[in-house]
């Protein structure tokens, strides 16, 4: 599954399981007013960026390992996107 989301803000979590490592976590929304989700940022996004996210086993692979505990990982920044 792939979806387009907007990065809302950085999520700070100082207490993590060791498998998460030090990868950045971001709060994203699929659309204005939609539910917030936490995504692992593998590419260096900033709030306001529109991004491509993958979920499920693709999220773990994109984060670097089949064993990585992620269900949503950012894999690309969209150069131009206007929400409809």
N, C-alpha and C positions, 0 to 999 in steps of 0.2 A: 504494500500500500504506500502510495506517495501522496502528499498533500502540500498545499501552499499555506503558509502561516506567516504572521507578522510577529517579529520579536518585540516583546513588551518591555522586559527588564531582565537584569541579571538576578539569579537566585543565589544567595549566599548560604552555604551549608557547611559549617565547620566540623560537624560530627557526621562522618560517613562510614559506610562499610569500606574496607580496604580495596575491594574490587572496583569501586568507582574511581579510585585514583584521584588525580587532581584536575580532571577534565572539567571545563566550565559548564555550568547548568544555566539555562535560560528559560524564562517564562514566555510562552508563545500562545497566540490565539489564531484559530483558523479563519475567523471573521469577526467583525465588530460585534460585541455583545455575546460572542461565543464563549464556550468554556475554556478556561486556561489549562494549559498542559505544561509539563516540564520536559525540555528537550536537551540532550547532550549536544554541545557545540563543538564540532570537530574542525571548524574552518575560520573562526574568529569573527563572529557577527556582533553588531551593535544594535541597541534599541532603535526601532523604526525600520530595520531591514525586513524585506519580504524574502522568505527563504523556502527552500524545498526540504521537506522532512520525510523520512522513511520510518515505518513502524515494523513491529514484529521482529522476526528473525533478521530481516534486512537492517534493522536498527542496531542490532548487536554486531553484525558483520561490519557495518559502517563505523562503529565505535572501536573496532580493532580486534574483536574476538567473539566467537560464538558463545562464550561464557560471560561476556560483559552484561551487567544487569541494566540494560536500557530497553525501553519499549518505544522510544521516539528519539531519533538522531537527525540533526541538521546536516545535510550533505551538499547544499548549494545556496548561494545568494543570488536572488533574481535582480538583474540589472534594471529592469523597468517593469512595474506592475501597478495598476490602478484598480483598487478594490471596486467591484460593481455594487 
